């Protein structure tokens, strides 16, 4: 063997070794592991080494603590389920014996449950099942004799609509009744509201 063939053979061996070395050490997982172990930091005292390690330790601690910070992660996502009629205490206060079915429908909305076997009874159930939280459930029932409202019964109803729930909870006092500044209030008579 001459010198030229020996050099070519050594170069091939080195290329194979370099390829295997690169495949192993340039793997993203291996780079991360070697970086965390500090093998890429020079053996000499480097002024940035403590800073890098402190930043890395603080980042890992922040990630670990943020994972433990909440019992309600929102995963998996659960949609809020809202079913039925939302009836307020004000609507219930407006009910009067002797009202027609149309007046009650205008005041409370269409009944959610209307049974053909109990035609004189309308049920207004309400269910709110938030994705995470307390389930809210109420029922309200009205009874008729023929076409006339006779009685009603149900759970205690809230004093405001759901979109008004984020305020303080205090009832707003109506402004003083001036004849010039007040708008006419609708009243329920028959099928159509009158102003």
Secondary structure, DSSP 4 states (H G I P E B T S, - for coil): --HHHHHHHHHHHHHHHHHHHHHHHTSHHHHHHHHHHTTTS-SS--TTHHHHHHHHHHHHHHHHHHHHS-S----S----EEEE---BHHHHHH--TT-BHHHHHHHH-S-SEE-SSSTTEEE--EEEE-SSS--EEE-EEEEEETTEEEEEEESPPBSS-GGGTTS-SPPPPPPP--TTTPPPPPEEETTEEE-
